[in-house]
Amino acid sequence: MKLIRFGPSGHERPGILDDQNRRRDCSGGFADWDRAFFHNDGLRQLADWLPAHLADLPVLPDNIRHGPPIARPGKVICIGLNYRDHAAESNLPMPAEPLIFLKAPNTVVGPYDDLLLPRGGDKVDWEVELGVVIGTEARYLPSVDAARNHIAGYCISHDVSERGFQFERGGQWTKGKSCDSFNPIGPWLSTAADLPDPMKLTMSLDVNGQRKQTGATSTMAFGPAFLVHYLSRFMTLESGDLITTGTPPGVGFARKPPEFLVEGDVVELRIEGLGTQRQTCRQG
C-alpha cells in the first residue's frame, strides 16, 4: 500500500495512492496516519478494509495539496555519515557505530511545500535520504531480524541543513537541522510489504535541473533494520517516529567551491519506488 495525506497544512486528511496513481480519500474510514493508527495495528486494518471500499473512495483533484504521508512524528532521528562515499567527501572517518542526532518534528512538511530559508543563515544545503517510519513500539529489540517487524514503511526524506548553524554556532548539529520546513517527506509512504528490499534503491537530487547527488542505498554502512535494532537500545522508538538514514555524496558544503541554496532555487529529489519531491526556496 502507498499512504498519502492531503489538504491544508495542519488539517491534512488520510488517503492512499491506487494502482493508477490516483490519490483517494480514506477519511471516511480512518482519522489519520498518526501514532495511534500505527500503534493500534492500523496497517492491517487498512489492508482488510480497502478491498471492499476502494472503488467508492473519492478521487482527489490534482490541485489539492500533498501533505506529508504521516502525521507529525513524536521524534525525527537522523543518522549522520551513513554512506561511505559521503564520509569520504566530507573528509571524516566512517563511524564505528551509527552517528545519531535529532531534528525537531516541526521540520516535517509536504513534498512540494516551499523550502523556507532561515533568517540569519546563508548556507542552506540539500540531502536526499531514505526515511523509515516506525510501525510498532520498539524497545531493546533482540535482533536485527526482529527489528524488521517494527518498520511500517519507507519514504523520501529531505534532510535540509543550515551548515553555518550546524558547524559555526557551537557545533550544534540539531541547531542546523531544525529550521521550519527542513524535512519534506513523501509524496507517499510505501509500506514495508511493498518495498521488501530497501537496500537496493537508486536515489538522486537536482538543483535547478543540474544533478548534484547520485547514489544508492546499497552503499549505506548501516541499513534500516540494523538502525531500528540499534536505536532501540538507547531510546524507545514509538509508532509513527521517523528515522532519516543518511545521504550519498554530492552535498553542497563538500563541493569546491561550496554551493548553497538561494531564493528561487528549485530542488528535485527521487528515490526508486518512492516517487519524487520538488521544493522551491524562498525566504522564511
N, C-alpha and C positions, 0 to 999 in steps of 0.2 A: 504494500500500500504506500501511497505518497500523500502525506498530510500537508495541508496548507492552511493558512489563516488569511482573512481578508477584512477590509474595512478601515475606517479611520484609526489613526494611532491611539492606543489606549481603549479602543472599543472594537477590537477585532472579534470575528466570529470564526468557528472552525469549519473546515471543509476538506475535501480530498480532490486529487487530480485523477480523472478517469483514464481509461486506456486510449482515449482520443485526445489526451492533453487538455481536456476541458475542466475548468475549476467548478466544483459542485458544492453547494451549501449543505453542511451537516448539522446546522444549529437546531434543526427540528428534533434531533435525537441526542445531541451532546452539547454540554455547556461550553467546553473549551478543551484545547490540548494543553493542559496545565499539569501541575504536580499531582492534583487529586486524580485526574484522568489516568496518568501513568501508574500511580500508586495503587489504584483500585482495579488493576488488570484491564484498563480501558482498551488497549490494543486488541486483546482477544474479543472483548465485547463488540468493538467496532467491526472486526472481521466477521463475526457472527451476524451482525445487524445489516451489513452492507448488501449482501446478495438480494435480500427481499425488498430493499428500499432504494437501491442505486438508480433505477430508471426514473424514480419520482423526485429525485433530488434536484432542486433548481440549478440551472447552469448560470454561472455568473457572467455578466458583461465584462468585456476586456478592460473597461475604464475603471473598474473598482480596484483600489489599492491592494497590492500584495503585502501582507504583513509578515512578520517573522513566523515560521511554521510552528513554533512553540510559544506558549505564553512566557512572560518574563521569568527567567530561571532564578532559583534561590542563589546559585553560585555559578560563576563563569571561571573555570580553572584552565589555565594556559600552560602549555609545555614549551619551553624555550630550547633552541638549538637541537631540535629532534631530527633534523636532516643533516647527514654528514657533509654534504656539499655546501649547505648553508653555513655550518660551523666553520668550514674552511674559508669561505669568502669573508667571514667576519673576523678571521684571524684569532679564533678562540678554540680551545681544545674541546673535543667531544666529551660531554659529561659522562661520568661513570654510571650515574643514576639520573632519572628524569629531573630536569630543572623546572621547578614549579613556581608560578606566580598567579595572582588573581586579577581579574578585570571586574569592574563594578557592573552589576546587572543592568544599570541604566544605559549601557552601551548598546544593548541589543535592539536592533531596528530591522525594518524590512529590507529585502534585497535590492530594491530600486529606489529607496529613500535617498535624499541628499546626504552627502558626507559633509559634516559641519567642521570647518577648520577653526580650531580653538583660538581665542584671543590670547595674545602674547606668545604664540607659537608659530614658527615658520619652517619646521622640519617634520611635516606630516608624511609618513611612509606607509607603504602598502605591504600586505602579506596575505596571500591566498592560503587557506588551511582547510583541512578536513575537520568538521565538527562532529562530536559524538554526544548523543543525548542519553542520559541515564533513564532506564525504564523502571526498575525496581531498586529499592534502597540497598546500598552495598556498604558493608562494614566488615573488616577483617575477612575478606574472601579467602577461601582456602587455596585457590589455584587460578591460573590464567584461564583454563577451560571453564571454570565456574563463572568467571567474570563475563564471559560472552553472553550468558543468560541474563545479565543485568543491563544490556545495551538495548535501548528502544530503537535507535536508528541513527542515520548519518545525514549531514547536510553540508553545504558550503558555508564556511565561516571566514569572514574578512577581518583579520586581527590588525586593525589600524593602529599605528603608533605615532606619538609625537616624540621624536628622538631627542630633541633638546630637553623636554621634560624628563625623559627616561634616563638620559646619561649625564646631563649637565646640571640638574637641580637636586643634587643629593643622592644620586644613584637609586632613585625610586622607580623601579620598573612599573609598578602599579600606577604611579602618578602619570607616566607617559602613555598608559594604555586605557585610561578610564574616562576620557572625554566623551561627551554626548555623541552618539551615533558611531562610535568607534568599533562596533561589532555587528555589521549587517550579516544576517543569516538567511538561508533559504536559496531559492524560492520554495523548495519543499523539503520535508523530512522523509527520506526513504527508509522504511522500516528495515530492521536487520535481516529479516527473512528475504527481502527483495534485493539485498546487496550482500550476498554471502561472503565475499572476499574484499574487504575494504583496503587490502594491501596491494591491489592491482589496478589502481585508478590513475589515469593521467590528469594533470592539472596545469592551468596556465592563468596568467594575468597580463592584461594590456592596459596601457595608459595612452589615451588619445590615439588608439589604433596601432600603437607600437608595442610589440611583445617585450615584456620586462621579466616575466617569470615563466619558466617551463620546468615541469618536474613530474614526479610520480610518487605515489605513496609507498611504493616498494623500497624507496631509499630512506624511509623512516628508521631510526635506530630502535624506537620503542613503539610497537603497534598498539591499536586501540584496546584490545583485550588486556594486554600487559599493563597499560596505563590504568585501566579501571581496577585491576587487581592491586597494582602498586599504590594508587591513591587511597584505596580503601583501608590501607594500613595506617594512614595518617589522619583521615577525616571520614566522616560518614558522607557518602555520595547519596544525595536524595533524588527521588523521582523528579525528572524534569531538569536536573542540573545539566549544564553544557560544559564539555571539555573541548578545547580547541588545541589541535595536536602538533603545531609547528608548521614551518614553511620551507619550501625549497629555495634555492639560490635565486638572486636577481632583485633583492630588496634595494631600495633607493640609497640608504646610507652607506652601503658597501660598494656602490659604483664609484668610478673615478672619472670625473669628479662626482661627488654625491648628488643625487637627484631627489627632489621632494615635490609633493603635490601643491598646486596653487589654485586659486579660484578659477572655475571654469573647466578644469581638467575633468576628463571622463575616464573612470576606471571600470574595466570589464573583467570578470572572473569566470572561470569554468572549471568544473571537476566532472570527469566522465561519470555519467549515470545520475548526476545530481543537479544538472541544469546550469544556468548562467545567472550572474548578477551584473548590475550596471548602476554605478553611482556617479552623480555629478557633484563636484566640490564647490562649496560656497562658504562664505564667512559665517561663523556661528554667532 
